[in-house]
Amino acid sequence: MALSETGTNHFKNYIAGEWIEGDSQVENINPSDTRDVVGLAVRSGGADLDRAIDAAHDAAPGWARSTPQQRYDILDAVGNEIIARKDELGRLLSREEGKTLAEGIGEVVRAGQVFKFFAGEAVRLPGERLDSIRPGVEVDMRREPMGVIGMITPWNFPIAIPAWKIAPALAYGNAVVLKPAELVPGSAWALAEILSRSGLPEGVFNLVAGRGSELGPRMIENPKVRAISFTGSVPTGRGIAAACGEHLKKVQLEMGGKNPLVVLDDADLDVAVGAALNGAFFSTGQRCTASSRLVVSEGIHDRFVSALTEKLKTLVVGDALDPKTQMGPVVDEKQLEQDLSYVEIAGQEGGKLAIGGERLTLEKPGFYMAPALFTETSNDMRINREEVFGPVASVIRVKDYEEALHVANDTSFGLSSGICTTSLKYASDFKQKSEAGMVMVNLPTAGVDYNVPFGGTKGSSFGSREQGRYAVEFYTTVKTAYTQP
Ligand code: NAD
C-alpha cells in the first residue's frame, strides 16, 4: 500500500495477516498545520483486539520454532527497507508528530538500526551450561520465548519505540500485538505495512489501534498475553503495573522523567549551552529524557543563562517539514495547554521567565509555542517536581558540586541525568552517585545508543531494561534442563 506524502491516507489495523477496518475512524491531524489531515485512522474496540490476540496466540508456537537464520533474514530485511525509505517515512513521522524533518528522519534510521541489531541478536542467543552438583547429571539453561507480548506505546517516538519493542520480541521468537498511541497511527501503520511484506507468518505481528483506556485493560486481562511492554506516562504505567500484578503478568514500564543537567563552574560554556539547548528543547522538549532541570553552579550561572537565552532568541520555531525549522510544534492542543499551564504555575511559584512561554501564531494554524526558560527556581517548585513534557526548562542555582548532586537526585524520577564539567573528579563522582539509570558527561540528557540498555530508576522505570543485549531479559524466559544421559 503506497503512502501519500501530501494527501490523506487510510491507516487500518493489521490482524492475522489481513488489513482490517475498525469500529470507527478518527482524523490524524498535522500539528504544524491543522488543516492537513495526514490520515483517517481506524479505531477498534475489544473484539478486534481479542482477534489479534487469538491470532498471535495461534502463530506463536510456529514462530518460536523458526530458525535463528529465518528471524535474522526477516529482521535484517525490515531494517534495510526502513533505512532505505528514511526520507519518506521521516516525512510521515514529522507530519503527524511535529518533530523537525531532520529529527523525523533520524528517528526512522534509528528504527532501522534497531531491527538490524536484533537480526544479529537472533543468531547469537546464548545459553549456559553448569556442572551439576550430582554425579553424571548435565544441566543447561536455555532462553525461550515468552509467547504473546502486548505492547502499548506513546506518541513522542512513533516509530523508534515500537521498533525497539517489536524487534527484540520477534528476534527471540515471540508473537506481538501492538497498540500504538492514538495521536500517531501513521508511523505504526507504516511499520506494520513493512512487516506485512517481510515473510513473517500470519498472526506473528498484529496492529490494533484504539483507545488505550479501553484496549489496555482488556489486553492485560487476556490470559493469552504473557507479558506487557509499556512506554508512556507514570499514571498510566502505575495502573498497568497494578493490573499486571493482579494477573501475574510480566511487565516492563518506561515512563517519565525530570532529568537534571548539572553545569559546574569549570564547564566549557559552549558545550554546556549546546547540551542544554538540545536536551531541553529539541523534539519540542517532548522527550522522556529531556533536560528539564538545569542545575547550575553560581560561578557560571549568569553567563550560562545569558548564553542560553541568546540561543533561544534565534531558535526558529515553525512547520516541522520546513528545513529551516529548528523546533516544531507541540503535538496537540491538549499538550500545548498543559505546557502553557506550567508556564503560569512556574510564574506563580516565583520563577522568573527569562524568555518565551507564549503561544505563537504563525502563518499556518498549528500548536506552536515559544520555548520557555525559567530562572530563579527552586527544586521544590512544581515546575521542578512534575514532568511538563514540552519546551519548558528551568534553572536552579546551586552553590557547588555537592549541592548540585543533592538537587539532581532529589526527585521521584530517575531516567537520565547529565553533568557538564572539565573535572575528571566531578564527572567520575557524578557517574557513581547519580541515581538515574543513564548518566551523560558533557552531553545532553537525551540522545542514546541502540546497542546498550535504556531505562531508569525510581518512578521512571519498572522491570527489566529495554534495548541492547539487555532486552533478552524481558522477551525470554529461562528454562533449566537436567539430563541423566
Ligand atoms: P500515556 O500514558 O498517555 O499513553 C501511553 C500509551 O498508553 C498510549 O498508547 C495510550 O493509548 C495508552 N493508554 C492510555 N490509557 C491506558 C490504560 N488505562 N491502560 C493501558 N494503556 C493506556 O503517555 P503519552 O502521553 O502517550 O506519552 C507521554 C509520556 O510517555 C511521557 O510521560 C513520557 O515521559 C513518556 N515516555 C517515556 C519514555 C521512556 O522510555 N521512559 C519514552 C517516551 C515517552
Residues whose N, C-alpha, C, O or C-beta is under 5 A from the ligand:
A	BS01	NAD	I152 T153 P154 W155 N156 K179 P180 A181 E182 G210 R211 G212 S213 G216 P217 T231 G232 S233 V234 T236 E254 M255 G256 G257 C288 S460
